[in-house]
Amino acid sequence: MIARLFLLIILFPSYQSVFCQETSDRKAVKMLIQTVDKTTYRGYLTEISSDSLSLFVPKLSLDTTISINEIYRIAALKKGYFWNSFVKGFAISEAALMLLTANERDSFIQVFIFVIGNVLIVAPTSLMSGLVSATPDIRLDISSDSNGFEMLHGSKLSRYSIPHERLRHTSNGIRQLNKMKFSGTKNRPSLQLDYSPRFYLQLFEPGFWWNNIGSQIMQKYSGNYDDSYDERPGNIETTVGLAWSPSMNWEFGCQFSTNSTGEVGFINNGSNQYSSINFSYSYYTQNIYALRRFSPYQNGYGDRWQISIGALMSHISSLTTTYITAENEFTWYSDERSKAHDLFGLGLMGSMDYYITKHFSVCLRLQSSWFTPMQIDGFTQETYNVHWDEFTVNPVITTLSLGLRSQF
């Protein structure tokens, strides 16, 4: 009961602070325009056509239409507010944490979960929510000598226009609008209509990994034994990486994965003797890839969904261990053999990014690599009638992952 009361105390002011405010101008594009006769306009974009722009100018409280031919320089900004999104992230994550602890009867565990949850869940969620919102979704500064005006109508700028009758401007929005100014350096590459980020960091990308190593070994040897098993402790792994983009349409990068493990076992259980063979393997993967983009992100004016397809070269460092045990009514035998492998492969990759902001995107990736053969040595133990034939595995590794990328 106390936890639920505390939850209401947290949510009520958070609700008032975030959800009961006017929000329209957070989604609107704020524009600063200078015409050829040096007249300056500040306002919200309400309409765009092939030959003109319409702004709602708060200072005049009316719509103003400006011909493209009259514009000398133009700047655009679409940006949220850190504090509001911080509070929203706090309210949602704190509510979830309080509901989690409400059903816990042990007071010590309640306090422990509350403290650890605020440090590891609530604080990062609130901070990330505020930073993502405060990162400019659109930032643009072009002038008449850049041929940028011809691209305005062809871009997707119109999707951000809001008719003046639906526009409610807030004090924060007016403050952002009044702070807008033209940069001292014209036409910086990062502020062009055709700009795409140049560098990418694959921060955290967990996913499901499948390999055919265990299944191939099972197919080869299971018929020779009374019982067998194929186990993986868990097939959720993580990759990190970095990439470079020389143009809007191409991306080159590398990836590094965490270690993957698996084990295959075979058992013969006769009336007078017992034998088992455990074959375990572990590997980690490195990839170098090249991707061709079919819908590049362009400074907020292109597609938020960016689809890419390409090829990759892969390398795995693998360690295999074969552990043999056998016994009969008189004696006992064991042996262990390990071997390192370096395998190279080629593969295909497809990815789909959704841009949350200009600098953060969520990436869904599917990739598969085919590797050079991995030789498994054979052996024979006549006393216990244990035979393990030499065998060649042709590894194929497939990954489906979802993660966060940062770009700049």
SULQUIHU-V24021 format. One record per pair of residues at least 6 apart in sequence whose ideal C-beta (glycine too) atoms are under 6 Angstrom apart, sorted by the first residue. I is the first residue (numbers start at 1). J is the second residue. Records with the same first field share a line. If there is no record, write none. Layout:
I=J + J
This chain:
3=98 + 101 + 102
4=102
7=98
10=94
11=91 + 95
14=87 + 91
17=87
18=84 + 87 + 88
22=168 + 170
24=167 + 168
25=169 + 170 + 173
26=80
28=44 + 162
29=45 + 76 + 78 + 160
30=77 + 176 + 177
31=45 + 55 + 76
32=42 + 75 + 180
33=41 + 71 + 74
34=40 + 72 + 73
35=70 + 72
36=70 + 72
41=55
42=177
43=55 + 56 + 57
44=56 + 167
45=161
46=54 + 56 + 63 + 161 + 163 + 164
47=54 + 161
48=157 + 158 + 161
50=153
51=68
52=65 + 67
53=66
54=63 + 65
55=64
56=63 + 164 + 167
57=64
58=169
63=164
68=149
72=144
73=143 + 182
74=142
75=141 + 182
76=138 + 140
77=139 + 180
78=137 + 138
79=136
80=133
81=172
82=130 + 134
85=129 + 130 + 133
86=126 + 130
89=125 + 126 + 129
90=126
93=121 + 122 + 125
94=122
97=117
101=110 + 113 + 114
104=110
132=356 + 357 + 360
135=357 + 359
137=300 + 357
138=300
140=191
141=183 + 191
142=148
143=186
146=187
148=193
151=193
155=193 + 301
156=301
157=301
193=301
194=298
195=299
196=248 + 296 + 297
197=407 + 408
198=245
199=244 + 408
200=243 + 405 + 407
201=242 + 406
202=240 + 241 + 405
203=404 + 406
204=403 + 404
205=239 + 401 + 403
206=236 + 238
207=399 + 400 + 401
208=235 + 400
209=235 + 237 + 260 + 399
210=398
211=397
212=396
213=281 + 393 + 395
214=230 + 262 + 264
216=393
217=264
218=230
220=391
221=266
222=228
225=266 + 267 + 268
226=267 + 268 + 269
227=267
228=266
229=265
230=264
231=263
232=262
237=257 + 258 + 260
238=258
239=255 + 257
240=256
241=253 + 254 + 255
243=251 + 253
244=252
245=251
248=296
249=293
251=291
252=290
253=289
254=288
255=287
256=286
257=284 + 285
259=282 + 284
260=283
261=282
262=281
263=280
264=279
265=278
266=277
267=276
268=275
272=328
273=328
274=327
275=326 + 384 + 386
276=325
277=324
278=323
279=322
280=321
281=320
282=319
283=316 + 318
285=316
286=315
287=312 + 314
288=313
289=310 + 312 + 349
290=310
291=308 + 310
292=309 + 310
293=308
294=307
295=303 + 306 + 307
296=302
297=306 + 355
304=354 + 355
305=354
306=353
307=352
308=351
309=350
310=349
312=347 + 349
314=345 + 347 + 369
315=344
316=343
317=342
318=341
319=340
320=339
321=338
322=337
323=336
324=335
325=334
326=333 + 384 + 386
333=384
341=374
343=371 + 372 + 374
344=372
345=369 + 370 + 371
347=367 + 368 + 369
349=367
350=366
351=363 + 365
352=364
353=361 + 363
354=362
355=361
359=407 + 408
360=406
361=405
363=403 + 405
364=402
365=401
366=400
367=399
368=398
369=397
370=396
371=395
373=392 + 394
374=393 + 395
375=392
376=391
378=388 + 389 + 390
379=388
380=387
